[in-house]
Amino acid sequence: MTPFLFNICNLTILLVWSLILFLPKWKISEQLISYPWVPLGISFFYTYFIIVSGGLAEADFSSLDGIVTLFKNTTPESAAAGWLHYLAFDFWVGCWIIRHSRKNNIAHLAIIFPLLCTFMLGPIGVMMYSFLLFGIRQFRKAK
């Protein structure tokens, strides 16, 4: 069951990222961007994987050794949960970038690269968007 549910989540996230990247003004994309439907859906699968993996009661998040141990003792379900954690938050951040760029009158084409980085590399996408935003603000001030 784990591989099947994992694959559904992975394929779905590829589809919804494609929609917000390439068809951001489409009605369905607008709904995905404006409300956390995708992270909400992923959270149900995340919860399932956490429960069937035995939970996190013995996890030690307070030290690097504890995190290493957590990764060493991973199961397919806990690995799936970890991946879904990334998928949900990266998508949430990607939607925030789109909404923020719209408020700041930044063309969607300009944020494609930061969005792709957010999808693939999470925090690097946020950094790329921040650099873009800073550059645009400096350029607008210079005018």
C-alpha positions as CSV (number, residue, x, y, z in Angstrom):
1,M,0.0,0.0,0.0
2,T,2.9,2.4,0.8
3,P,4.3,2.5,-2.7
4,F,0.9,3.0,-4.2
5,L,0.0,5.9,-2.0
6,F,3.4,7.4,-2.3
7,N,3.2,7.3,-6.1
8,I,-0.3,8.9,-6.1
9,C,1.2,11.8,-4.0
10,N,4.2,12.1,-6.2
11,L,2.3,12.2,-9.4
12,T,-0.3,14.6,-8.0
13,I,2.3,17.0,-6.9
14,L,4.0,17.0,-10.3
15,L,0.6,17.8,-11.9
16,V,-0.3,20.6,-9.5
17,W,3.2,22.2,-9.7
18,S,2.9,22.1,-13.5
19,L,-0.4,23.8,-13.3
20,I,0.8,26.7,-11.1
21,L,4.0,27.0,-13.1
22,F,2.6,27.0,-16.6
23,L,-1.1,27.9,-16.2
24,P,-1.2,30.1,-13.2
25,K,-4.3,32.1,-14.3
26,W,-6.3,29.0,-15.0
27,K,-9.3,28.7,-12.7
28,I,-8.2,25.5,-11.1
29,S,-4.7,26.8,-10.6
30,E,-6.0,30.0,-9.0
31,Q,-7.9,27.8,-6.5
32,L,-4.8,25.7,-5.8
33,I,-2.7,28.9,-5.3
34,S,-5.3,30.7,-3.1
35,Y,-6.1,27.9,-0.7
36,P,-3.9,25.2,0.8
37,W,-5.8,22.3,-0.9
38,V,-2.7,20.4,-1.8
39,P,-0.8,20.7,1.5
40,L,-4.1,19.7,3.2
41,G,-4.5,16.6,1.0
42,I,-0.8,15.7,1.5
43,S,-1.2,16.1,5.3
44,F,-3.7,13.2,5.4
45,F,-1.3,10.8,3.7
46,Y,1.5,12.2,5.9
47,T,-0.5,11.4,9.0
48,Y,-1.2,7.9,7.7
49,F,2.5,7.3,7.1
50,I,3.5,8.6,10.5
51,I,0.9,6.3,12.2
52,V,1.8,3.2,10.3
53,S,5.5,3.8,10.8
54,G,5.0,3.7,14.6
55,G,5.0,7.4,15.2
56,L,7.8,9.7,16.4
57,A,7.6,9.1,20.1
58,E,11.3,8.0,20.2
59,A,12.6,10.5,17.7
60,D,15.2,12.9,19.0
61,F,15.0,16.2,17.1
62,S,17.3,18.0,19.6
63,S,20.6,16.9,18.2
64,L,22.3,16.1,14.9
65,D,23.0,12.6,16.3
66,G,19.3,12.2,17.0
67,I,18.4,13.2,13.4
68,V,21.1,10.8,12.0
69,T,19.6,8.0,14.1
70,L,16.1,8.8,12.8
71,F,17.3,8.6,9.2
72,K,19.2,5.4,9.9
73,N,16.2,3.7,11.4
74,T,13.8,4.8,8.6
75,T,11.1,2.5,7.2
76,P,9.4,3.0,3.8
77,E,6.5,4.6,5.6
78,S,8.6,7.1,7.6
79,A,10.7,7.9,4.5
80,A,7.4,8.5,2.6
81,A,6.2,10.8,5.5
82,G,9.5,12.7,5.4
83,W,9.2,13.2,1.6
84,L,5.5,14.3,1.9
85,H,6.6,16.8,4.6
86,Y,8.9,18.4,1.9
87,L,6.3,18.2,-0.8
88,A,3.6,20.0,1.3
89,F,5.8,22.8,2.6
90,D,7.6,23.4,-0.7
91,F,4.2,23.7,-2.5
92,W,2.9,26.0,0.3
93,V,6.0,28.2,-0.2
94,G,5.6,28.1,-4.0
95,C,2.0,29.4,-3.7
96,W,3.1,32.1,-1.3
97,I,5.8,33.2,-3.8
98,I,3.1,33.5,-6.5
99,R,0.7,35.4,-4.3
100,H,3.6,37.7,-3.1
101,S,4.9,38.3,-6.6
102,R,1.4,39.3,-7.7
103,K,1.1,41.8,-4.9
104,N,4.4,43.3,-5.9
105,N,3.6,43.3,-9.7
106,I,6.3,40.9,-10.6
107,A,5.7,39.1,-13.9
108,H,5.0,35.3,-13.6
109,L,7.7,34.6,-16.1
110,A,10.3,36.2,-13.8
111,I,9.4,33.8,-10.9
112,I,9.5,30.6,-12.9
113,F,13.2,29.9,-11.9
114,P,12.6,30.6,-8.2
115,L,9.5,28.4,-8.3
116,L,11.4,25.5,-9.9
117,C,14.1,25.9,-7.3
118,T,11.5,25.9,-4.6
119,F,10.0,22.7,-6.0
120,M,13.4,20.9,-6.3
121,L,15.5,22.6,-3.6
122,G,13.1,24.3,-1.2
123,P,15.0,27.0,0.6
124,I,17.2,27.8,-2.4
125,G,14.0,28.8,-4.2
126,V,13.1,31.2,-1.4
127,M,16.6,32.6,-1.6
128,M,16.3,33.0,-5.4
129,Y,12.9,34.7,-5.0
130,S,14.3,37.0,-2.3
131,F,17.3,38.0,-4.6
132,L,14.8,38.7,-7.4
133,L,12.6,40.7,-5.2
134,F,15.5,42.8,-3.8
135,G,16.8,43.4,-7.4
136,I,13.4,44.5,-8.7
137,R,12.9,46.8,-5.7
138,Q,16.3,48.4,-6.3
139,F,15.7,48.8,-10.0
140,R,12.3,50.4,-9.3
141,K,13.9,52.8,-6.8
142,A,16.6,53.7,-9.3
143,K,14.0,54.7,-11.9
